[in-house]
Amino acid sequence: MNALPRRCFGLLLALSCMAPLASLAQPAKRPITAQDLWAVKRVGAPALSPDGRRAVVSVQEWSIEKNKPSASLWLVDVADGDTRRLTAGASSDSAAAWRPDGRRIAFVSKRGEDEMAALYVIPVDGGEAEKLVELPWGVAAPQWLPDGKGIVFATQAIPELAGTFAKADLAAMKKEAKRRKDSQMTAYVTEYRQYRFFDKNLTDNLANRLLKIDVESKVLTDLTSKYDRLFLHSGELRFDIAPDGRHVALALNSVPPPYAEQPNSDIVLVPTDGSGVFTNLTADNPYSDDNPQFAPDGRSVLYTRLATANSMGESRRLWQVSLADRKATPLSAGIDLSIDDIAFSADGQRLWVQAEDRGRVPVFTMNADGTGFTKQVAEGSNTELDSANGQLVFLNETSSRAPELFALDASSGKPRQLTHFNDVLFAGLDLGKVESHEFAGAGGDTVQLWLIYPPGYDAKKKYPLVQLLHGGPHTMNRDAFSYRWNSHVFASPGYVVAWVNRHGSTGFGEAFARSINGAWGDQPTEDVLKANDYLFATVPAIDRDHVAAAGGSYGGYLATWLLGHTKVFKAFVNHAGVSDFMGQYGADTTTYGFTKEVLGGTPWDDPAAMQRNNPISYAANFSTPMLIIHGEKDYRVPYGQGIALYGILQSMRVPSRLVVFPDENHWILSPQNAIYWNYEVQAWLARYIGGRP
């Protein structure tokens, strides 16, 4: 089968643009399509006003035709859910933060003639946005100081040219940035162990900086003037300002260049007076301490901790360090869950906690000393917690509904939906039933799976089965709406779809997550095959002769492992999958994680044991058709993995198809490429197991 002709793809895009008109003409429900994923209004993390009465969210909307998004800020009344658009236009407004008096909001946007994302403030009750500052490498993550006179935010800079961020310093950095962009010499050179991350090279000598801006005078103060590298290789920014405004708690990697040792994120105190003196609060732990948050009384900092050299599958524990005596205390040592996020009650005596749990992401509550851990919001996936004045807001989503803003009702203690940005869209979609099941997997352990039925399911008919293999390997397939691997889009051609939270998944206890270390393929394979048997017995409508599997990243590893270990599947889809451990040593971060404990061996220490777990070692058994998809900008699983596997399959005359996206990374993120990705996947599955793509 050849590539989709341009005229057909153009028709797909034209139909996607007409979808809203069609829904008006025909109110009858229809199956979801890949185009619909780009019609969803994507609600971002909420920021709650200091009095807890209003929230602001960024709502992103995509244009398939333009292949790019815009985003506006919306105000939401917590009492009644009334919404009001605060900003408008073709820009992308995000990272909103309330001034402590609740009268103005700071945010990040690239507007008009802005060359980079700039810092803006806007009055809440009406008025135009005012630009405070634009910098050569943009601004990010603004937070107000408690007195409302200044804002702390992050940027990047060339350490040798940053100076005091005076006008001349900014001009010098801007000139150098242009020189680099215009240079015809494109080589990058390194002697560092880590020199790139996800889809970016880290060889440009840029450093993160925290800056403070005086809102009235617009004077900048560099809080981290002595720091000469990125806070974290990921580029992520995680910091919190003390209630008295005198310090910032910042997460940064304390391992210096050449980064030979495993990264060690520490929590450091940074004064806001510009002295630049760091105080390490977590020097006792040589591994990851992250996600700092001051307690409301300012006497301690809470954070998450990983405490072993091999953190693959380890649960993040919640810790607290006293600022008076620097004593660190575990708060969740007896809780077998991995802590993702927290928010405080008004008096600081209670915490709301986000953690994965058996296929869902509930909100839990606990006392500030770690006792009284209780599930409060059980359904769906609940993320992006924020609290103020005793009020909690968060995003809630399910497999059948995109994220919307929710509040925890103070009187009943139950969740209450505030926004309905996507009600009209989802009202017109025929989404199949979703069920949670459990079965006996490898070793007799209980394994959970999500089962998604096709639209119009009729138990008297027969349906192909598609098993989706989630990545990680230490992640969890949750009850959530995915914009990429969407289970309903997979089911819409007429497939029963299963997501198995096999051994190695998080959310089922640390022992379950770490159980695959040293044998990545064994127990997950047994889980997947036993899931087939369970589903054949439980859902007689499944056609056991038409079964396929599709996975990405580690899920692609598992697809290639299954390719060499079973013939029960009629076809595989392998997106950005690890097929050869040797090639994976060229990835961005896995040289730290691919230890003997994880792989069974390394190229220099027991390579035979490593090869036992290497999918490519079983190439002699390859015979099942496989679709291979990869992005050339993928540094997490370098795209050489995909083209090498394709070369092997072609040499063996195994039916195979290669789809390469030159400008995509580990994920396919642009609308037109993502729509085409789904076309290729559905067409491949239809070729071997039937269905109506």
Solvent accessible surface area in square Angstrom, and as a share of the most:
residue,aa,sasa,rsa
1,M,121,0.54
2,N,133,0.68
3,A,68,0.53
4,L,23,0.11
5,P,57,0.36
6,R,223,0.81
7,R,194,0.71
8,C,49,0.29
9,F,40,0.17
10,G,35,0.34
11,L,105,0.52
12,L,44,0.22
13,L,30,0.15
14,A,46,0.35
15,L,93,0.46
16,S,10,0.06
17,C,69,0.41
18,M,105,0.47
19,A,24,0.19
20,P,78,0.49
21,L,121,0.60
22,A,51,0.39
23,S,50,0.32
24,L,146,0.73
25,A,80,0.62
26,Q,132,0.59
27,P,117,0.74
28,A,79,0.61
29,K,128,0.54
30,R,67,0.25
31,P,61,0.38
32,I,4,0.02
33,T,57,0.33
34,A,10,0.08
35,Q,22,0.10
36,D,3,0.01
37,L,2,0.01
38,W,13,0.04
39,A,51,0.39
40,V,2,0.01
41,K,74,0.31
42,R,38,0.14
43,V,11,0.06
44,G,25,0.24
45,A,58,0.45
46,P,11,0.07
47,A,18,0.14
48,L,12,0.06
49,S,4,0.02
50,P,53,0.33
51,D,70,0.36
52,G,6,0.06
53,R,175,0.64
54,R,71,0.26
55,A,0,0.00
56,V,1,0.00
57,V,1,0.00
58,S,19,0.12
59,V,2,0.01
60,Q,55,0.25
61,E,64,0.29
62,W,55,0.19
63,S,37,0.24
64,I,18,0.09
65,E,135,0.60
66,K,141,0.60
67,N,57,0.29
68,K,118,0.50
69,P,41,0.26
70,S,33,0.21
71,A,8,0.06
72,S,4,0.03
73,L,0,0.00
74,W,49,0.17
75,L,6,0.03
76,V,0,0.00
77,D,46,0.24
78,V,6,0.04
79,A,86,0.67
80,D,105,0.54
81,G,13,0.13
82,D,92,0.47
83,T,51,0.30
84,R,103,0.37
85,R,106,0.39
86,L,21,0.10
87,T,8,0.04
88,A,70,0.54
89,G,51,0.49
90,A,98,0.76
91,S,17,0.11
92,S,49,0.32
93,D,1,0.00
94,S,46,0.30
95,A,47,0.36
96,A,21,0.16
97,A,15,0.12
98,W,21,0.07
99,R,41,0.15
100,P,53,0.33
101,D,76,0.40
102,G,15,0.14
103,R,164,0.60
104,R,51,0.19
105,I,0,0.00
106,A,0,0.00
107,F,0,0.00
108,V,13,0.07
109,S,1,0.01
110,K,110,0.47
111,R,59,0.21
112,G,86,0.82
113,E,173,0.77
114,D,13,0.07
115,E,103,0.46
116,M,74,0.33
117,A,31,0.24
118,A,0,0.00
119,L,0,0.00
120,Y,17,0.06
121,V,0,0.00
122,I,8,0.04
123,P,43,0.27
124,V,0,0.00
125,D,119,0.62
126,G,47,0.45
127,G,50,0.49
128,E,156,0.70
129,A,24,0.19
130,E,70,0.32
131,K,81,0.34
132,L,9,0.04
133,V,20,0.11
134,E,54,0.24
135,L,3,0.02
136,P,21,0.13
137,W,54,0.19
138,G,4,0.04
139,V,9,0.05
140,A,36,0.28
141,A,31,0.24
142,P,7,0.04
143,Q,50,0.22
144,W,19,0.07
145,L,17,0.08
146,P,55,0.35
147,D,94,0.49
148,G,12,0.11
149,K,140,0.59
150,G,3,0.03
151,I,0,0.00
152,V,0,0.00
153,F,0,0.00
154,A,0,0.00
155,T,6,0.04
156,Q,49,0.22
157,A,0,0.00
158,I,5,0.03
159,P,28,0.17
160,E,126,0.56
161,L,61,0.31
162,A,1,0.00
163,G,47,0.45
164,T,102,0.59
165,F,8,0.04
166,A,50,0.38
167,K,180,0.76
168,A,77,0.60
169,D,31,0.16
170,L,37,0.18
171,A,60,0.46
172,A,38,0.30
173,M,0,0.00
174,K,106,0.45
175,K,155,0.66
176,E,34,0.15
177,A,26,0.20
178,K,133,0.56
179,R,138,0.50
180,R,78,0.28
181,K,178,0.75
182,D,73,0.38
183,S,37,0.24
184,Q,169,0.75
185,M,134,0.60
186,T,120,0.70
187,A,66,0.51
188,Y,102,0.39
189,V,125,0.72
190,T,48,0.28
191,E,164,0.74
192,Y,100,0.38
193,R,100,0.37
194,Q,6,0.03
195,Y,62,0.23
196,R,32,0.12
197,F,45,0.19
198,F,34,0.14
199,D,32,0.16
200,K,134,0.57
201,N,50,0.26
202,L,39,0.19
203,T,44,0.26
204,D,59,0.31
205,N,72,0.37
206,L,21,0.10
207,A,0,0.00
208,N,3,0.02
209,R,8,0.03
210,L,0,0.00
211,L,0,0.00
212,K,47,0.20
213,I,0,0.00
214,D,57,0.29
215,V,17,0.10
216,E,158,0.71
217,S,66,0.42
218,K,82,0.35
219,V,91,0.52
220,L,29,0.15
221,T,42,0.24
222,D,14,0.07
223,L,0,0.00
224,T,0,0.00
225,S,50,0.32
226,K,151,0.64
227,Y,18,0.07
228,D,82,0.42
229,R,51,0.18
230,L,27,0.13
231,F,1,0.00
232,L,16,0.08
233,H,25,0.11
234,S,35,0.23
235,G,31,0.30
236,E,88,0.39
237,L,44,0.22
238,R,63,0.23
239,F,14,0.06
240,D,32,0.17
241,I,20,0.10
242,A,7,0.05
243,P,61,0.39
244,D,92,0.48
245,G,11,0.11
246,R,161,0.59
247,H,56,0.25
248,V,0,0.00
249,A,0,0.00
250,L,0,0.00
251,A,0,0.00
252,L,8,0.04
253,N,7,0.04
254,S,40,0.26
255,V,19,0.11
256,P,79,0.50
257,P,51,0.32
258,P,67,0.42
259,Y,17,0.06
260,A,54,0.42
261,E,118,0.53
262,Q,58,0.26
263,P,48,0.30
264,N,20,0.10
265,S,10,0.07
266,D,2,0.01
267,I,0,0.00
268,V,7,0.04
269,L,12,0.06
270,V,0,0.00
271,P,20,0.12
272,T,12,0.07
273,D,104,0.54
274,G,23,0.22
275,S,51,0.33
276,G,5,0.05
277,V,88,0.51
278,F,66,0.27
279,T,50,0.29
280,N,58,0.30
281,L,8,0.04
282,T,0,0.00
283,A,76,0.59
284,D,96,0.50
285,N,8,0.04
286,P,79,0.50
287,Y,53,0.20
288,S,30,0.19
289,D,0,0.00
290,D,17,0.09
291,N,54,0.28
292,P,10,0.06
293,Q,50,0.22
294,F,11,0.04
295,A,9,0.07
296,P,55,0.35
297,D,92,0.48
298,G,22,0.21
299,R,183,0.67
300,S,9,0.06
301,V,0,0.00
302,L,2,0.01
303,Y,1,0.00
304,T,6,0.04
305,R,12,0.04
306,L,31,0.15
307,A,55,0.43
308,T,54,0.31
309,A,60,0.46
310,N,15,0.07
311,S,36,0.23
312,M,44,0.20
313,G,7,0.07
314,E,22,0.10
315,S,7,0.05
316,R,82,0.30
317,R,52,0.19
318,L,2,0.01
319,W,47,0.17
320,Q,45,0.20
321,V,0,0.00
322,S,34,0.22
323,L,38,0.19
324,A,101,0.78
325,D,93,0.48
326,R,108,0.39
327,K,135,0.57
328,A,26,0.20
329,T,58,0.34
330,P,56,0.35
331,L,14,0.07
332,S,1,0.00
333,A,67,0.52
334,G,81,0.78
335,I,24,0.12
336,D,77,0.40
337,L,23,0.11
338,S,15,0.10
339,I,0,0.00
340,D,36,0.19
341,D,44,0.23
342,I,14,0.07
343,A,3,0.03
344,F,18,0.08
345,S,19,0.12
346,A,65,0.50
347,D,100,0.52
348,G,9,0.09
349,Q,114,0.51
350,R,84,0.31
351,L,1,0.00
352,W,29,0.10
353,V,0,0.00
354,Q,14,0.06
355,A,0,0.00
356,E,20,0.09
357,D,27,0.14
358,R,94,0.34
359,G,0,0.00
360,R,68,0.25
361,V,0,0.00
362,P,2,0.01
363,V,0,0.00
364,F,8,0.03
365,T,13,0.08
366,M,0,0.00
367,N,50,0.26
368,A,27,0.21
369,D,97,0.50
370,G,14,0.13
371,T,73,0.42
372,G,42,0.41
373,F,56,0.23
374,T,78,0.45
375,K,95,0.40
376,Q,63,0.28
377,V,4,0.02
378,A,43,0.33
379,E,112,0.50
380,G,1,0.01
381,S,0,0.00
382,N,0,0.00
383,T,22,0.13
384,E,78,0.35
385,L,16,0.08
386,D,43,0.22
387,S,27,0.18
388,A,19,0.15
389,N,107,0.55
390,G,34,0.33
391,Q,27,0.12
392,L,1,0.01
393,V,0,0.00
394,F,0,0.00
395,L,12,0.06
396,N,10,0.05
397,E,23,0.10
398,T,37,0.21
399,S,10,0.07
400,S,42,0.27
401,R,53,0.19
402,A,0,0.00
403,P,14,0.09
404,E,2,0.01
405,L,0,0.00
406,F,21,0.09
407,A,0,0.00
408,L,11,0.05
409,D,31,0.16
410,A,98,0.76
411,S,110,0.71
412,S,66,0.42
413,G,22,0.21
414,K,135,0.57
415,P,57,0.36
416,R,74,0.27
417,Q,53,0.24
418,L,4,0.02
419,T,1,0.01
420,H,103,0.46
421,F,33,0.14
422,N,6,0.03
423,D,66,0.34
424,V,136,0.78
425,L,37,0.19
426,F,28,0.12
427,A,64,0.50
428,G,20,0.19
429,L,6,0.03
430,D,46,0.24
431,L,40,0.20
432,G,10,0.10
433,K,121,0.51
434,V,41,0.23
435,E,46,0.21
436,S,50,0.32
437,H,28,0.12
438,E,90,0.40
439,F,16,0.07
440,A,69,0.54
441,G,0,0.00
442,A,1,0.01
443,G,75,0.72
444,G,54,0.52
445,D,60,0.31
446,T,69,0.40
447,V,0,0.00
448,Q,3,0.01
449,L,0,0.00
450,W,8,0.03
451,L,0,0.00
452,I,2,0.01
453,Y,16,0.06
454,P,2,0.01
455,P,20,0.13
456,G,65,0.62
457,Y,65,0.25
458,D,52,0.27
459,A,73,0.57
460,K,190,0.80
461,K,120,0.51
462,K,131,0.56
463,Y,20,0.08
464,P,18,0.12
465,L,0,0.00
466,V,0,0.00
467,Q,0,0.00
468,L,0,0.00
469,L,6,0.03
470,H,12,0.05
471,G,19,0.18
472,G,44,0.43
473,P,3,0.02
474,H,29,0.13
475,T,62,0.36
476,M,12,0.05
477,N,21,0.11
478,R,68,0.25
479,D,14,0.07
480,A,24,0.18
481,F,7,0.03
482,S,40,0.26
483,Y,46,0.17
484,R,87,0.32
485,W,29,0.10
486,N,3,0.02
487,S,10,0.07
488,H,4,0.02
489,V,1,0.01
490,F,5,0.02
491,A,1,0.00
492,S,15,0.10
493,P,2,0.01
494,G,4,0.04
495,Y,1,0.00
496,V,0,0.00
497,V,0,0.00
498,A,0,0.00
499,W,23,0.08
500,V,3,0.02
501,N,0,0.00
502,R,4,0.01
503,H,2,0.01
504,G,0,0.00
505,S,0,0.00
506,T,22,0.13
507,G,10,0.09
508,F,27,0.11
509,G,14,0.13
510,E,37,0.17
511,A,87,0.67
512,F,23,0.10
513,A,2,0.02
514,R,51,0.18
515,S,42,0.27
516,I,0,0.00
517,N,27,0.14
518,G,24,0.24
519,A,28,0.22
520,W,8,0.03
521,G,0,0.00
522,D,51,0.27
523,Q,51,0.23
524,P,0,0.00
525,T,15,0.09
526,E,67,0.30
527,D,0,0.00
528,V,0,0.00
529,L,53,0.26
530,K,72,0.31
531,A,0,0.00
532,N,6,0.03
533,D,90,0.47
534,Y,59,0.23
535,L,0,0.00
536,F,31,0.13
537,A,84,0.65
538,T,59,0.34
539,V,7,0.04
540,P,97,0.61
541,A,3,0.02
542,I,6,0.03
543,D,33,0.17
544,R,146,0.53
545,D,88,0.46
546,H,68,0.30
547,V,1,0.01
548,A,0,0.00
549,A,0,0.00
550,A,0,0.00
551,G,0,0.00
552,G,12,0.12
553,S,23,0.15
554,Y,5,0.02
555,G,0,0.00
556,G,0,0.00
557,Y,0,0.00
558,L,1,0.00
559,A,0,0.00
560,T,0,0.00
561,W,7,0.02
562,L,0,0.00
563,L,0,0.00
564,G,3,0.03
565,H,77,0.34
566,T,14,0.08
567,K,119,0.50
568,V,76,0.44
569,F,4,0.02
570,K,93,0.39
571,A,0,0.00
572,F,0,0.00
573,V,0,0.00
574,N,3,0.01
575,H,8,0.04
576,A,0,0.00
577,G,4,0.03
578,V,7,0.04
579,S,2,0.01
580,D,41,0.21
581,F,0,0.00
582,M,89,0.40
583,G,39,0.38
584,Q,3,0.01
585,Y,46,0.18
586,G,33,0.32
587,A,8,0.06
588,D,5,0.03
589,T,38,0.22
590,T,23,0.14
591,T,29,0.17
592,Y,24,0.09
593,G,18,0.17
594,F,7,0.03
595,T,48,0.28
596,K,92,0.39
597,E,99,0.44
598,V,0,0.00
599,L,1,0.01
600,G,18,0.18
601,G,0,0.00
602,T,6,0.03
603,P,44,0.28
604,W,184,0.65
605,D,61,0.31
606,D,65,0.34
607,P,62,0.39
608,A,77,0.59
609,A,30,0.23
610,M,0,0.00
611,Q,57,0.25
612,R,117,0.43
613,N,2,0.01
614,N,0,0.00
615,P,0,0.00
616,I,36,0.18
617,S,56,0.36
618,Y,54,0.20
619,A,20,0.16
620,A,98,0.76
621,N,72,0.37
622,F,7,0.03
623,S,58,0.37
624,T,9,0.05
625,P,18,0.11
626,M,0,0.00
627,L,0,0.00
628,I,2,0.01
629,I,0,0.00
630,H,0,0.00
631,G,0,0.00
632,E,69,0.31
633,K,87,0.37
634,D,2,0.01
635,Y,33,0.13
636,R,58,0.21
637,V,3,0.02
638,P,22,0.14
639,Y,71,0.27
640,G,34,0.33
641,Q,9,0.04
642,G,3,0.03
643,I,72,0.36
644,A,57,0.44
645,L,1,0.01
646,Y,56,0.21
647,G,32,0.31
648,I,53,0.27
649,L,0,0.00
650,Q,75,0.34
651,S,83,0.53
652,M,73,0.33
653,R,199,0.73
654,V,8,0.05
655,P,63,0.40
656,S,19,0.12
657,R,33,0.12
658,L,55,0.27
659,V,15,0.08
660,V,46,0.27
661,F,12,0.05
662,P,87,0.55
663,D,98,0.51
664,E,9,0.04
665,N,12,0.06
666,H,11,0.05
667,W,101,0.35
668,I,9,0.04
669,L,77,0.38
670,S,24,0.15
671,P,0,0.00
672,Q,43,0.19
673,N,33,0.17
674,A,10,0.08
675,I,4,0.02
676,Y,36,0.14
677,W,9,0.03
678,N,11,0.06
679,Y,57,0.22
680,E,4,0.02
681,V,2,0.01
682,Q,26,0.12
683,A,12,0.09
684,W,4,0.01
685,L,1,0.00
686,A,26,0.20
687,R,103,0.38
688,Y,58,0.22
689,I,3,0.02
690,G,32,0.30
691,G,35,0.34
692,R,167,0.61
693,P,94,0.59
